[in-house]
Amino acid sequence: MGSSDESDVEPSQSNATGLELGSNEIESIISDTVQYVITSSQKKLPIKKQNLSKSCLRGRGRQFKSIFDSVNLNLDKYFGMKLVEVTITNSKVQQYILVNNLGITPSVEKSAEDHLMNGILLPVLAVIFMLKGQVKEDVIWNFLKTLGFDIDSNKKLSPLNYTLKQLMTNIWVKQLYLEYNKVAENDDPHNVFDWGFRASQEVDKMALLTYVSSIYDPEVSPETWHEQYALAQNQRNGETL
């Protein structure tokens, strides 16, 4: 490797990752991995580590950590995103999701997909958050009815082309925005919704709590809900997001 190759590599990237400076092959692997991650994440499904290694690393599996760090530097610098390892109880498969560093907050709707986020997913996440997790599905279905949704309709919602129940119990579960599980309490099995791993990484709890407060009563501050405010503050301090 010549010194001219080394000068082309940004010091912050090389120092942070510990990769061999000036390696064209390493730079190519990093570039390919960034493109693979972005392309594979279009449907917001988790990416298995095995598939990532097989498709991009060209036999350099032992350097996975260093390459992973470099990929994240590039994702953050150029796309404002990061690759996060999914931590799900009882899961034996290492997998990752691409999340937006800016997070998801209630916002002005710019597209039909924004409408689904603002009109369905974020309100549902807000209900679960305010009720402290694991909310019975009947509560969620009744809540959506109050918003004017026909939960039993077979009409598909654009642009995702799924029914409301398909979004809630399948698509957003696979994308890790929601968890949908059967639990048994006092011999009463029922299904519950909870926040999924992606939601905990992308959705700004403080913004959500502030939004709920403004709807409940403009004079009420988010601090009114002590437990929820503490959780939101913890997220802002870097425990999650």
The 8 nearest C-alpha neighbors of each residue, nearest first, counted from 0:
[[1, 21, 4, 2, 22, 5, 3, 20],
 [2, 0, 3, 4, 5, 21, 6, 20],
 [1, 3, 5, 4, 6, 0, 21, 7],
 [4, 2, 6, 1, 5, 7, 0, 21],
 [5, 3, 21, 2, 6, 7, 1, 0],
 [4, 6, 21, 2, 7, 3, 8, 20],
 [7, 5, 3, 4, 8, 2, 9, 21],
 [6, 8, 5, 4, 9, 3, 21, 10],
 [9, 7, 6, 5, 10, 21, 13, 20],
 [8, 10, 12, 11, 13, 7, 6, 5],
 [11, 9, 13, 12, 14, 8, 15, 6],
 [12, 10, 14, 9, 13, 15, 16, 8],
 [11, 13, 15, 10, 9, 14, 16, 69],
 [12, 14, 10, 16, 15, 11, 17, 18],
 [15, 13, 11, 12, 17, 16, 10, 18],
 [16, 14, 12, 13, 11, 17, 68, 69],
 [15, 17, 65, 18, 13, 14, 68, 69],
 [16, 18, 14, 13, 15, 65, 19, 20],
 [19, 17, 16, 13, 20, 65, 66, 25],
 [18, 20, 22, 21, 17, 13, 25, 16],
 [21, 19, 22, 5, 18, 13, 8, 4],
 [20, 22, 5, 4, 23, 8, 19, 0],
 [21, 23, 25, 24, 20, 19, 26, 0],
 [24, 22, 26, 25, 27, 21, 4, 28],
 [23, 25, 27, 22, 26, 28, 29, 21],
 [24, 26, 28, 22, 27, 23, 29, 19],
 [25, 27, 23, 29, 24, 28, 30, 22],
 [26, 28, 24, 30, 25, 29, 31, 23],
 [29, 27, 25, 31, 26, 30, 32, 24],
 [30, 28, 32, 26, 27, 31, 70, 25],
 [29, 31, 27, 33, 32, 28, 26, 34],
 [32, 30, 28, 34, 29, 33, 35, 27],
 [31, 33, 35, 29, 34, 30, 55, 28],
 [34, 32, 30, 36, 35, 31, 70, 29],
 [35, 33, 31, 37, 32, 36, 38, 30],
 [34, 36, 32, 38, 33, 37, 39, 31],
 [37, 35, 39, 33, 34, 38, 40, 32],
 [38, 36, 40, 34, 39, 35, 33, 41],
 [37, 39, 35, 40, 36, 41, 34, 33],
 [40, 38, 36, 37, 41, 35, 46, 42],
 [41, 39, 43, 37, 42, 38, 36, 44],
 [40, 42, 43, 39, 38, 37, 44, 36],
 [41, 43, 40, 44, 39, 174, 38, 45],
 [44, 42, 40, 174, 41, 45, 96, 97],
 [43, 45, 174, 42, 40, 173, 46, 96],
 [46, 44, 96, 95, 94, 47, 43, 174],
 [47, 45, 95, 94, 96, 48, 44, 51],
 [48, 46, 94, 50, 49, 93, 51, 95],
 [47, 49, 51, 94, 50, 93, 52, 46],
 [48, 50, 52, 47, 51, 53, 93, 94],
 [51, 49, 53, 47, 48, 52, 54, 46],
 [50, 52, 48, 54, 49, 53, 55, 47],
 [53, 51, 56, 49, 50, 55, 54, 48],
 [52, 54, 50, 51, 55, 49, 56, 57],
 [55, 53, 51, 52, 50, 56, 57, 35],
 [56, 54, 52, 32, 57, 53, 51, 28],
 [55, 57, 52, 59, 58, 28, 60, 53],
 [58, 56, 59, 55, 53, 54, 52, 28],
 [57, 59, 56, 60, 52, 53, 61, 55],
 [60, 58, 56, 61, 62, 57, 63, 52],
 [61, 59, 63, 62, 58, 56, 52, 57],
 [62, 60, 59, 63, 64, 58, 65, 56],
 [63, 61, 60, 65, 59, 64, 66, 18],
 [62, 64, 60, 66, 61, 65, 67, 59],
 [65, 63, 67, 66, 62, 68, 61, 16],
 [64, 66, 16, 68, 67, 62, 63, 18],
 [67, 65, 69, 63, 68, 64, 70, 62],
 [66, 68, 64, 70, 65, 69, 63, 71],
 [69, 67, 71, 65, 66, 70, 16, 64],
 [70, 68, 72, 66, 71, 67, 16, 65],
 [69, 71, 67, 73, 68, 72, 29, 33],
 [70, 72, 74, 68, 73, 69, 81, 75],
 [73, 71, 69, 75, 70, 74, 76, 68],
 [72, 74, 76, 70, 71, 75, 77, 69],
 [75, 73, 71, 78, 80, 72, 77, 76],
 [74, 76, 79, 80, 72, 73, 78, 77],
 [77, 75, 73, 74, 78, 72, 79, 80],
 [76, 78, 74, 75, 73, 79, 80, 72],
 [79, 77, 74, 80, 75, 76, 73, 81],
 [80, 78, 75, 100, 76, 77, 74, 99],
 [81, 79, 99, 75, 100, 74, 78, 98],
 [82, 80, 71, 98, 97, 74, 75, 83],
 [81, 83, 97, 96, 71, 95, 98, 84],
 [84, 82, 95, 96, 85, 81, 97, 98],
 [85, 83, 95, 94, 86, 96, 82, 93],
 [84, 86, 95, 94, 87, 83, 96, 196],
 [85, 87, 84, 88, 196, 90, 93, 94],
 [88, 86, 90, 85, 89, 196, 91, 195],
 [87, 89, 90, 86, 91, 85, 92, 196],
 [90, 88, 91, 87, 86, 92, 93, 85],
 [89, 91, 88, 92, 87, 86, 93, 85],
 [92, 90, 89, 93, 88, 87, 94, 86],
 [93, 91, 90, 94, 47, 48, 49, 89],
 [94, 92, 48, 47, 91, 95, 85, 84],
 [95, 93, 47, 48, 46, 85, 84, 45],
 [96, 94, 84, 46, 85, 83, 45, 82],
 [95, 97, 45, 83, 82, 46, 98, 84],
 [96, 98, 82, 81, 83, 40, 80, 95],
 [99, 97, 81, 80, 96, 201, 100, 82],
 [98, 100, 80, 101, 102, 201, 79, 81],
 [101, 99, 80, 102, 79, 98, 81, 201],
 [102, 100, 99, 103, 79, 201, 80, 203],
 [101, 103, 201, 202, 99, 100, 203, 104],
 [104, 102, 202, 201, 203, 101, 105, 99],
 [103, 105, 106, 203, 206, 202, 102, 207],
 [106, 104, 117, 207, 103, 121, 107, 210],
 [107, 105, 104, 108, 117, 113, 103, 109],
 [106, 108, 109, 105, 113, 117, 114, 110],
 [109, 107, 113, 110, 114, 106, 117, 111],
 [110, 108, 113, 107, 111, 114, 112, 106],
 [109, 111, 113, 112, 108, 114, 115, 158],
 [110, 112, 114, 113, 158, 115, 157, 109],
 [111, 113, 115, 114, 110, 158, 116, 159],
 [114, 112, 116, 110, 108, 111, 115, 117],
 [113, 115, 111, 117, 112, 118, 116, 108],
 [116, 114, 112, 118, 119, 113, 117, 111],
 [115, 117, 120, 113, 114, 118, 119, 121],
 [118, 116, 114, 121, 115, 119, 113, 105],
 [117, 119, 115, 114, 116, 120, 122, 121],
 [118, 120, 115, 122, 116, 121, 117, 123],
 [121, 119, 116, 123, 122, 124, 117, 118],
 [120, 122, 124, 123, 117, 116, 119, 125],
 [123, 121, 125, 124, 120, 119, 126, 118],
 [124, 122, 126, 120, 125, 121, 119, 127],
 [125, 123, 121, 127, 122, 126, 128, 120],
 [124, 126, 122, 128, 123, 127, 121, 129],
 [127, 125, 123, 129, 128, 124, 130, 122],
 [126, 128, 132, 124, 130, 125, 129, 134],
 [129, 127, 125, 131, 126, 130, 132, 124],
 [128, 130, 126, 131, 127, 125, 227, 132],
 [129, 131, 127, 128, 132, 126, 134, 133],
 [132, 130, 128, 129, 127, 133, 227, 134],
 [131, 133, 127, 193, 134, 130, 128, 194],
 [134, 132, 193, 192, 191, 135, 127, 131],
 [133, 135, 191, 192, 132, 127, 136, 193],
 [136, 134, 191, 137, 138, 190, 192, 133],
 [135, 137, 139, 191, 138, 190, 192, 140],
 [138, 136, 140, 139, 135, 141, 134, 190],
 [137, 139, 141, 136, 135, 140, 142, 134],
 [138, 140, 142, 136, 141, 137, 143, 135],
 [139, 141, 137, 143, 142, 138, 136, 144],
 [142, 140, 144, 138, 139, 143, 137, 145],
 [141, 143, 139, 145, 144, 140, 138, 146],
 [144, 142, 146, 140, 145, 141, 148, 139],
 [143, 145, 148, 141, 147, 146, 142, 140],
 [146, 144, 142, 147, 143, 141, 148, 140],
 [147, 145, 143, 144, 148, 142, 118, 119],
 [146, 148, 144, 145, 143, 149, 142, 150],
 [149, 147, 144, 143, 150, 146, 145, 163],
 [150, 148, 152, 151, 144, 147, 143, 163],
 [149, 151, 152, 148, 163, 164, 140, 144],
 [152, 150, 149, 153, 164, 163, 162, 148],
 [151, 153, 154, 149, 150, 162, 163, 155],
 [152, 154, 162, 155, 151, 163, 150, 161],
 [155, 153, 152, 162, 156, 161, 163, 160],
 [156, 154, 162, 161, 160, 153, 157, 163],
 [155, 157, 160, 161, 162, 159, 158, 154],
 [158, 156, 159, 160, 155, 111, 161, 112],
 [157, 159, 160, 111, 112, 156, 161, 155],
 [160, 158, 157, 161, 156, 112, 155, 166],
 [159, 161, 157, 155, 156, 158, 162, 154],
 [162, 160, 155, 156, 159, 165, 166, 163],
 [161, 163, 155, 165, 164, 154, 153, 156],
 [162, 164, 166, 165, 150, 167, 161, 156],
 [165, 163, 167, 166, 162, 168, 150, 151],
 [164, 166, 162, 169, 163, 168, 167, 161],
 [167, 165, 170, 163, 164, 171, 169, 168],
 [166, 168, 164, 165, 171, 169, 163, 170],
 [169, 167, 165, 164, 166, 172, 179, 170],
 [168, 170, 172, 165, 166, 171, 167, 173],
 [169, 171, 166, 173, 172, 174, 165, 168],
 [170, 172, 174, 176, 173, 166, 177, 167],
 [171, 173, 177, 175, 169, 170, 174, 178],
 [172, 174, 170, 175, 171, 169, 44, 176],
 [173, 175, 171, 44, 43, 172, 176, 170],
 [176, 174, 195, 172, 197, 173, 177, 196],
 [175, 177, 195, 198, 197, 171, 174, 172],
 [178, 176, 195, 172, 194, 175, 171, 193],
 [177, 179, 193, 195, 192, 172, 194, 180],
 [180, 178, 192, 191, 168, 177, 193, 190],
 [179, 181, 190, 191, 178, 182, 192, 189],
 [180, 182, 190, 189, 191, 188, 183, 179],
 [181, 183, 188, 189, 190, 180, 184, 191],
 [184, 182, 188, 187, 186, 189, 185, 181],
 [183, 185, 187, 186, 188, 182, 189, 181],
 [186, 184, 187, 183, 188, 182, 189, 181],
 [187, 185, 184, 183, 188, 182, 189, 181],
 [186, 188, 184, 183, 185, 189, 182, 190],
 [189, 187, 183, 182, 186, 184, 181, 190],
 [188, 190, 181, 182, 183, 187, 191, 135],
 [191, 189, 181, 180, 136, 135, 182, 179],
 [190, 192, 135, 136, 134, 133, 180, 179],
 [193, 191, 179, 134, 133, 178, 136, 135],
 [192, 194, 133, 178, 132, 177, 127, 195],
 [195, 193, 177, 178, 198, 176, 124, 199],
 [196, 194, 177, 176, 175, 178, 198, 197],
 [195, 197, 199, 198, 175, 200, 176, 194],
 [198, 196, 175, 200, 176, 199, 195, 201],
 [197, 199, 176, 201, 202, 200, 195, 196],
 [200, 198, 196, 197, 201, 202, 240, 195],
 [240, 199, 201, 197, 198, 239, 202, 196],
 [202, 200, 102, 198, 240, 103, 199, 197],
 [201, 203, 103, 198, 102, 204, 199, 200],
 [202, 204, 206, 205, 102, 104, 103, 207],
 [205, 203, 207, 231, 206, 208, 202, 234],
 [204, 206, 231, 208, 207, 203, 209, 232],
 [207, 205, 209, 203, 204, 208, 210, 104],
 [206, 208, 204, 210, 205, 209, 211, 203],
 [209, 207, 205, 211, 210, 206, 204, 221],
 [210, 208, 212, 206, 207, 211, 221, 205],
 [209, 211, 207, 213, 208, 212, 206, 214],
 [212, 210, 208, 214, 209, 213, 215, 207],
 [213, 211, 209, 215, 214, 210, 221, 216],
 [214, 212, 217, 210, 216, 211, 215, 209],
 [213, 215, 211, 212, 216, 210, 217, 209],
 [214, 216, 212, 213, 211, 217, 219, 210],
 [215, 217, 219, 218, 213, 214, 212, 220],
 [218, 216, 213, 219, 212, 214, 215, 220],
 [217, 219, 216, 220, 213, 212, 215, 214],
 [220, 218, 216, 217, 212, 221, 223, 213],
 [219, 221, 222, 223, 212, 218, 209, 217],
 [220, 222, 223, 209, 212, 208, 224, 228],
 [223, 221, 224, 220, 228, 225, 227, 219],
 [224, 222, 221, 225, 220, 219, 228, 212],
 [225, 223, 222, 227, 226, 228, 221, 220],
 [224, 226, 228, 227, 222, 223, 229, 221],
 [227, 225, 229, 228, 224, 230, 231, 131],
 [228, 226, 230, 229, 224, 225, 231, 129],
 [227, 229, 231, 225, 226, 230, 222, 224],
 [228, 230, 232, 226, 231, 227, 233, 225],
 [231, 229, 233, 227, 232, 228, 234, 226],
 [232, 230, 205, 204, 228, 234, 233, 229],
 [231, 233, 235, 229, 234, 230, 228, 236],
 [234, 232, 236, 230, 231, 235, 238, 229],
 [233, 235, 239, 238, 231, 237, 236, 232],
 [236, 234, 232, 237, 233, 231, 238, 205],
 [237, 235, 233, 234, 238, 232, 239, 231],
 [236, 238, 234, 239, 235, 233, 240, 232],
 [237, 239, 234, 233, 236, 240, 235, 232],
 [238, 240, 234, 237, 200, 199, 233, 235],
 [200, 239, 201, 199, 234, 237, 202, 238]]
